[in-house]
């Protein structure tokens, strides 16, 4: 395998996902049934009770605003990357949130969820996200 390219960022050195995937695939071989599945959920899928409430409001000709609620952001999605074994069991998962304005936003979010999963499995890219750098209050 070629030497890893480390890209300097404001948060430290970063190893691209494309260079981590071959080692990941050696540990979780696709030909042995391992796979990464990406599930995409919108705001209603994340909170099914909101969908039911909206249906009830429509049936009763009541605006959500009349009961103090708003429609969730229709461009807001959660991308969930799942590591699945040959027995279709989800072994690990990781997610990311993204507001989708352009096709590239979708692609970035899909990649980011995959990166988080790969990192959660021990194949870190060497960069902590801003949210991971915030000191924990104990």
N, C-alpha and C positions, 0 to 999 in steps of 0.2 A: 504494500500500500504506500502511496506517496505521502510525503510529509504533509502535515496539516498546515493550512494557511490560517494564520491568526490575524484577524483584522482589528486594528486599534479602534476603539470607540471611546466615547466620553466616560463609559463605565468600566473600561478595561478591555482586555483582548477577547475577541469573539471567534469561535470556530464555526464556520457555516454548517447548517444542517446537512447539506449534501455531502459533507466530509464525515459527518458523524453516522449517517445512515448505513454505510457498509459495515461498520463495526457493530452497530445495532442489529443488523440483519444476520451477522454471524452468531450473535447471542440468541436471537429470536428468528430462526430461519423460516422464511416464507414457504419453502418446499416441505417443511414439517408442519405446516398448518397455521403458523403464526401470521397475524395480519394486524394492520392498523385500520380501524374504521373511523370515519369522521361523521358525526351526527350534527346537524344544524337545527337549532330551535329558535323560533321567534318568540316574542313576548308572550303570546297566548299559550304556546306550548310549554313555556316555563311556569306559567300560572294558569292552569286549566280552569280554576274557579272564576277567573276574569272572563273567560270565554262564555261560561255558563251565565254569569251575571249579565253580560252584554246581550246574549240571546233573550234572557228574561226581560231586559229593558226594551228590546225591540218588540217582543210579543205584547208588552204592555204600553207601547208608545211613550216610553219614558227616556229622556236623554240622560246619559251618564252624568252630565254636569248637574242635573237636578238632584242627584244623590251624592254629590261631592266627589265624583271620580272623573278621570280623563282617560281617553284611549292611550294605551302605551305607544311608545315610539315605534312606528311601523318599519323603521329602518334598523332597528336594534336586534341583533342576533347573538346567540351563544353557540360557539363551535366546540364540540366535545370530541376529543381524540381518544379512542379506546384501543388498548392492546388486547387482542383476542387470541386465545390459544386454539389448538386443533379441536378442542371439545366445545367450542363456541362460548367459552367462559371469559368474561371480561376480567383481566388480571390487574389492569391499572388504567386510570383515565386522567385526563388533564383537559382544561378548558380555557377559553379566552372569549372575551366579549368584543363585539365590533359593531359600530354603526356603519351601514353599507350605503355609501353614496355613489360609488363607482365599482365596476367589475373588479378592478385591482384591489379594492378593499376586501372583497370576498376572498380573493386568492391569498392576500396577506394574512387574513384571519385563519384560513385553513392551514396555512404553513405555520403560523404562530401556535395553533393548538397542537400540531404535530411536534413542533420544537419543544413545547412544554411537556408533552408525553415522553419524548426521547430523554429529556433532562430528568424527568421524574423517575425514569428507569435507570438512571446513573450515568447517562451519556451527556454530561453537561457541556454547554458551549463556552463556558468560562465567563459569561456576562450575567450579572444580576440585573433584573428589571428594576425600575425605579421603585415599584411597590415592594420588592423584596429587599431593598436597601434601607427602608425606613426602620429605625430602631424599634424593637418590640418593647412595649411597656410591661414590666413585670410586677 
